[in-house]
Amino acid sequence: MGEKILTIDDNPQLIEMLRLCLEKRDYKVVAAHSGSEGLRKFQDNHPDLVILDIMMPDMDGWEICRSLREMSPNVPILILTVLKEKANIVRGLAMGADGFVAKPFRPGELVARIQALLRRANMAKASSNRSSFYDDGNLAIDLRRQQVYLRGQPVNLSPTEFRLLACLVRNAGQVVPHKTLLTWVWGPEYDDETHYVKLYIRYLRQKIEECPKRPKYVLTEWGVGYRFQMPQLASALG
């Protein structure tokens, strides 16, 4: 068996369909039919990816997503839902989801999204094994431990915010195009959703910039992308 996938959905027919679809592609499937069961099985099984429904009776998917992120900052979470409005997508991303697939869906589309998320997670894991640390005396970023400090105080970044910062930092001094950021942070299927980048750049600036409206770290290159500028870089290992 390949990677382990936890499916959390209160529809037993859908759970069985997902099991057949994924096991045929050598994934190991762990099924949960409620939010509370899903959280227990997440702790017991340590899956490589979670497929999560939003509308469930005991607790909704938003609450489950938030709890999963508290337990693991890195495991990919794919939301499978009938809620297709942009506001729900933005809400899910803000809570730490990594992707969305709308119901009804084609199995091939779902598998492609799963493969893309697992590939990105594996790339991030391999990248984090290379020690990288940046410190200019004001802002400190430890990419391996996924820790950020501003003036000595820890900065609480969401997984999406950290992936965005890590992509910029690893390309410090260079302009990173919108599509590159979207592919690295959200996945290749999101390479036209430039509003995601703008939204999360704003979130990131609010957390690491002393004056978000006049940033000195995350700079905009109009019409192209963004550039991370580290003033007076003290150290860069990796």
Residue pairs with C-beta under 8 A, 6 or more apart in sequence:
1 26
1 27
1 28
2 25
2 26
2 27
2 28
3 27
3 28
3 47
3 48
3 49
3 118
4 27
4 28
4 29
4 30
4 45
4 46
4 47
4 48
4 49
5 22
5 27
5 28
5 29
5 30
5 47
5 48
5 49
5 50
5 51
5 114
6 30
6 31
6 32
6 38
6 41
6 42
6 45
6 47
6 49
6 50
6 51
7 15
7 18
7 19
7 29
7 30
7 31
7 32
7 50
7 51
8 32
8 34
8 35
8 37
8 38
8 50
8 51
8 52
8 53
8 56
8 61
8 64
9 15
9 18
9 32
9 33
9 51
9 52
9 53
9 56
9 80
10 33
10 34
10 53
10 56
10 57
11 53
12 33
15 31
15 33
18 29
18 31
18 51
18 110
19 29
19 31
21 107
21 110
21 111
22 29
22 111
22 114
23 29
25 111
27 114
30 41
30 45
30 47
32 38
32 40
32 41
34 56
34 57
34 58
34 59
35 56
35 58
35 59
35 60
35 61
35 63
35 64
36 58
36 59
38 50
38 52
38 64
39 64
39 67
39 68
39 71
42 50
42 68
42 71
42 72
43 71
47 75
48 75
48 76
48 118
48 121
49 75
49 76
49 77
49 78
49 114
49 117
49 118
49 121
50 68
50 75
50 76
50 77
50 78
51 78
51 80
51 114
52 61
52 64
52 65
52 68
52 77
52 78
52 79
52 80
52 97
53 61
53 79
53 80
53 81
54 60
54 61
54 62
54 79
54 81
54 83
54 88
54 92
55 61
55 81
55 82
55 83
56 64
61 79
61 81
62 91
62 92
62 95
65 77
65 79
65 92
65 95
65 96
65 97
66 95
66 96
68 75
68 77
68 96
69 77
69 95
69 96
69 158
69 159
73 96
73 146
73 159
73 162
74 121
74 124
74 125
74 146
74 159
75 121
76 98
76 99
76 117
76 118
76 120
76 121
77 96
77 97
77 98
77 99
78 97
78 98
78 99
78 100
78 101
78 113
78 114
78 117
79 92
79 97
79 99
79 100
79 101
80 100
80 101
80 103
80 105
80 110
81 88
81 100
81 101
81 102
81 103
82 102
82 103
84 102
89 100
90 199
92 100
93 160
93 186
93 196
93 200
94 158
94 160
96 158
96 159
96 160
98 117
98 120
98 159
98 160
98 186
98 187
99 113
99 116
99 117
99 186
99 187
99 189
99 190
101 109
101 110
101 113
112 189
113 187
113 189
116 187
116 188
116 189
117 187
120 184
120 187
124 163
124 166
127 143
127 166
127 170
128 143
128 144
128 146
129 144
130 144
130 238
131 144
131 237
131 238
132 142
132 143
132 144
132 169
132 170
132 236
132 237
132 238
133 140
133 141
133 142
133 143
133 144
133 235
133 236
133 237
133 238
134 140
134 141
134 143
134 169
134 172
134 230
134 233
134 234
134 235
134 236
135 141
135 234
135 235
136 230
136 231
136 232
136 233
136 234
137 232
137 234
138 150
138 151
139 148
139 149
139 150
139 208
139 217
139 230
140 147
140 148
140 149
140 150
141 147
141 148
141 149
141 165
141 169
142 148
143 166
143 169
143 170
143 238
146 162
147 154
148 154
148 155
148 157
148 162
148 165
148 208
149 155
150 207
150 208
155 207
155 208
156 207
157 165
157 204
157 207
158 203
160 185
160 186
160 200
161 200
161 203
161 204
161 207
163 184
163 185
164 181
164 185
164 197
164 200
164 201
164 204
165 204
165 208
165 228
167 176
167 180
167 181
167 184
167 185
168 176
168 181
168 218
168 226
168 227
168 228
169 228
169 230
171 228
172 228
172 229
172 230
172 233
172 236
173 227
173 228
173 229
173 230
174 227
175 221
175 224
175 225
175 226
175 227
176 225
176 226
176 227
176 228
177 224
177 225
178 194
178 197
178 224
178 225
179 191
180 225
181 197
181 225
181 226
182 190
182 191
182 192
182 193
182 194
182 196
182 197
183 190
183 191
185 196
185 197
185 200
186 193
186 196
190 196
197 226
201 218
201 220
201 226
202 212
204 218
205 212
205 215
205 217
205 218
206 212
208 217
208 218
209 215
209 216
209 217
209 218
210 216
216 229
216 231
217 228
217 229
217 230
217 231
218 226
218 227
218 228
219 226
219 227
219 228
219 229
220 226
221 227
